[in-house]
């Protein structure tokens, strides 16, 4: 694999997405392994508490869970021209939004192999993206401080 720069859990479809320095997003299907949503929540809790995963789970469960993460990804998403730095997920709309050192924002349907939209408008490398659950929009930010609000409904910049 390559250097992972970001990781996000897609709870309602039980996938993990990793964004890498090699410009790719890998989707890991937790439904095909021994892990389930409860296990992922436990991983999050352990990470928040900065605990060793083996200490948190106990040796057997921790090793089984870690074995699941060493499997091959279920899908590879390719579109970025530079490293993928950040991702966000809209549980309501089931879309994954990614940004990186290129200046574009990519919108993905996790069930498809290609992006559904490429959004332009930033003039500097992107450093963050966040979906707002209560609204039909997401926010992007670049390294020079430009923040943009995008509609999830028609992908226009607000």
N, C-alpha and C positions, 0 to 999 in steps of 0.2 A: 504494500500500500504506500500511500504518500502521506505527507504531513497533514494532519487534520487541523483545520483552523476553527471550525465551529461544529456544533452538534445540537440537534433539536429533536424532541419527541413529538410525534403526531398522534395524539392520544385516541381519537375516535376511529382511526384506521390502523392503529397499532404498528406503526413504522417508526424507525429512527432514521434521520437523515444526517449525513456527515458531509461537510464541505471541505475541500482540500486545496492545497497549494497547487496541485496538478490541474486545476480548473474544473474539476468534476464534482458532482454531487452523487453520493451513493446512498441508496435506500436499503435498509435492513428490515426485513419482514419478521417481526417477533411472533407472528402467528404460526410460523413453520417450525419453530424451535420449542424448547421446554419453557421458555420465558413467557410470562403473561403480564398484563397491565400492573398487577400488584407488585411483581418483581421490579418493573421499571420505576414505580413509585418508591420502592425501597432503595433503589440505586440513587434516586434524587435525594432522598432523605439522608443517605450515607454521605453523598457529596456535600450537602449543605452543612453537615456536622464535621466534615473533613475527616471522616473515619475511613479506616482501611476496609475495603469491601469484604474481605474474608472475615475480619473481626465482626462486622455488622451482620453478615448472613450466617456465619458459621461456615466451616470449611466446605461441607458437601454442597449446599445450595449455592454458595458463592462460586465454586468451581463449575457447576453446571451452568450457571448464568453466564459466566465468562466464556465458557465453551461456545455458547450460542452466539456471542458477539464475534467469535473468530471465524464464523462461517462466511461464505461469499455473499456479497450484497445481492438482493433480489432484482435491483434495477440500477442502471447507471444513467445519470442525466448529464448531457453534454451541451454546452452553449456558451459558457463564459470564455472570454479571451485571456483572462488573467485569473489569479487565485480567487476562490470563493471565500469571502471573509465573514459573512453573517447571513443567517436565514431566519425567517419568521413563518408561522403557520396560522392560517385562519381556519379554526375548527368548524365554524359556521358554513364557510364557503368551500372547504376542503381544497384550499390552494396553498402551495408553498411558494414563498417569495424569497429570492436570493439576490445578494449583491456582493460586490468584491472590488478588487483593485482596478477593474475596468470601470467605465462610467455608466454602465447600463444596469437596469433592474430587470431580473427575469421572473416571470410568473409561470408556475408549473402546476399541472394537474398530476398528482403523484401516481395516477393510474396510466398515464401516457408517457411515451419515450421522449417526446420533444416539448419544448416550452410552448405555452399557449400565447405568450405575449412577451415582447422585449420593449422595455420602456426607456426612453432617452430623455435627457434634460439636465443631468448633472454634468459639470465641467471638471470635476476632480474625482479621485478614487472614493468609492463609497465605503463608509465605516459602520453603518448600522441600518437596520430595518426592523420595524415592529408593526404587528397587526393589532388593531384596537378591537377587542371582542364586541363591545357594545355598539360600534359604528361599522359602516360598510366601507372602511378605508384602511390604508396602511401608510406608515411614515418612513421616509428614507432620509439619511443624512450623509453628507460627504465630508472629506477631510478639511475643507475650507469653511465649514460651518453652515453650508446651505442645507436647509431642511425643506422637504417637499411632502405634501399630503396627496395621496393618490386614491381615487375611487376604485373600490373592488368591482363595482357594477359595470363600469365602462372603461376603466383604467385611465381615466383622464386625470391630469394634475389639477388639484383644487386651487 
